[in-house]
Amino acid sequence: MIPAITIFSVFVLAAVLLLLKQRDANQEQRTFSILIACRDEEDNIPGLITSLSKINYPQNMFQVIIVDDASSDNTWQLLLKHTASLPNFQVYRLPEKSAEYKGKKAALKLAAEQAEYDYLLYTDADCLLPGDILNSYSSLLIDGIDAVIGWYITKNATPVQRIIDISSGVTFALTSRLGMPFSASGMNWVLRREAFFEVGGYEKIKDKIAGDDKLLLLLVKTLGRKIIFNHRCPVETVLPAGANTQRLLRKYGKFASSPPAIKLSMLLIFAFYIYLPCQMVGQGFEIGYIYLSGLLLLWMIVLLHFKLKFKFTDPIILVILPYLIGYFVLRGSLGNWEWKGQKQKES
C-alpha cells in the first residue's frame, strides 16, 4: 500500500507544479489563418460566423477560411450569405468527397493551401470562439514554438461530459509540459504554417478518417520544436443530440495511434485503477480515503487554474471516470465508431 500511496502523492504534487508553471510571454502580435472544414452544418453556420466576426484582433492580421466539404444541405448558401460583407473571410466548396483524403482532410488541405498568414488556427463548424482567442494564442507564440494546443467545453454539457472536457484539457496541459504531447483537439489548436508543410501536410495520414488533429500533431512533434498548451481560451462546442457516444468512441478509439511511451503510461494508470479497488477490498478503505483526498485537491487546483466552478457531482464522476474512459478506449479501439457516416477500424 505504501508504494502506491507514495507514487500517487508524487503524481499529484508533480501535476500541480506543472500546471502552475509560468510561460514566457510574446509581445509581438502574430498573424493567423483560421481554418474550418464543414459538411452539412446549416444549423451551426450562423452562430459560427457571428462568433468569428466578433474576434477582437486587427482585421489585417487574420483571415478566416471555410471550406464546404460536399454538403448536401444549405451550408454553402449560408456561407455565401453570412460572409458576403466580411472582407477577411474566404469560402470554398468541394463538389464531392475525396476518395483519397479521408474524413475532412481534403477540405483542410485546401484551406491550408489558401492560408496567407504565419499560424493556422484549427476549429470546427460546431464551435463558438471567444473574442480574445487570437490575443491569447499570440501571447504564447514565442520563437521556437511549432504548435499550441487548446481545449473545449461542451455547451449544456452533462456532468459526465463536463468532467471529460476538463480532464482532456488537463491531459493536454500535463503531457505538453512534460514534453510528451500526444493529442490535440481539432476544435481548438494552432500550428505554425511552415511546420504544416514541413511534415507534408496530410499526405502520410490521408487514409485515416480521424487524425487531422492528433496524427498531424505527432508528425509535427518529430520536427523537434516546442509544443505547448493554452488554458486561457477554450472554445464552446455545440453537440447534437445523440452524438456524444460517437464523439467519445472516436476520441478514445485513437489510443492505438499514440506513441509507445503514452501507451505504457496509460496502461500503468489503468493497472493502478484495477489495483485500487482490489486493495480496498483486501486491506480496508484507508488507501481510498488518501486517494480521494489527493484527487479532490488536484481537482480544486485545476478548477482554479482553468477558472471554473466546483459542482457537487464532481467527486462522484471523478471516481468513475477512469473506468468510463477505459470502456471507451476498449470499444473505440475495436473500430465501432463513425464520422459523418464514414466508418473505419483503427489499426
MOMOHU-V621727 format. One record per backbone hydrogen bond with DSSP energy under -1.0 kcal/mol. CO is the residue of the C=O (numbers start at 0). NH is the residue of the N-H. Records with the same first field share a line. If there is no record, write none. Layout:
CO: NH + NH
This chain:
0: 4
1: 5
2: 6
3: 7
4: 8
5: 9
6: 10
7: 11
8: 12
9: 13
10: 14
11: 15
12: 16
13: 17
14: 18
15: 19
30: 118
31: 62
32: 120
33: 64
34: 122
35: 66
37: 68
40: 43 + 44
43: 47
44: 48
45: 49
46: 50
47: 51
48: 52
51: 54
54: 56
57: 60
60: 31
62: 33
63: 89
64: 35
65: 91
66: 37
67: 69 + 93
73: 77
74: 78
75: 79
76: 80
77: 81
78: 82
82: 85
85: 88
87: 63
89: 65
91: 67
93: 69
101: 104
103: 107
104: 108
105: 109
106: 110
107: 111
108: 112
109: 113
117: 192
118: 32
119: 190
120: 34
121: 188
123: 126
125: 237
127: 235
129: 132
130: 55
131: 135
132: 136
133: 137
134: 138
136: 139 + 140
138: 25
139: 141
141: 144
143: 225
145: 191
146: 227
147: 189
148: 229
150: 234
152: 236
153: 156
157: 161
158: 162
159: 163
160: 164
161: 165
162: 166
163: 167
164: 168
165: 169
166: 170
167: 171
168: 172
169: 173
170: 174
171: 175
172: 176
173: 177
174: 179
175: 178
184: 187
187: 149
188: 121
189: 147
190: 119
191: 195
192: 196
193: 197
194: 198
195: 200
196: 199
199: 202
201: 204
204: 207
205: 101
210: 215
212: 216
213: 217
214: 218
215: 219
216: 220
219: 222
220: 223
225: 145 + 146
227: 148
234: 152
235: 127
236: 154
239: 242
242: 246
243: 247
244: 248
245: 249
246: 250
247: 251
248: 252
251: 254
253: 256
254: 257
258: 262
259: 263
260: 264
261: 265
262: 266
263: 267
264: 268
265: 269
266: 270
267: 271
268: 272
269: 273
270: 274
271: 275
273: 277
274: 278
275: 279
276: 280
277: 281
278: 282
279: 283
284: 288
285: 289
286: 290
287: 291
288: 292
289: 293
290: 294
291: 295
292: 296
293: 297
294: 298
295: 299
296: 300
297: 301
298: 302
299: 303
300: 304
301: 305
302: 307
310: 313
312: 316
313: 317
314: 318
315: 319
316: 320
319: 323
320: 324
321: 325
322: 326
323: 327
324: 328
325: 329
326: 330
327: 331
328: 332
330: 335
331: 334
334: 336
338: 341
341: 338
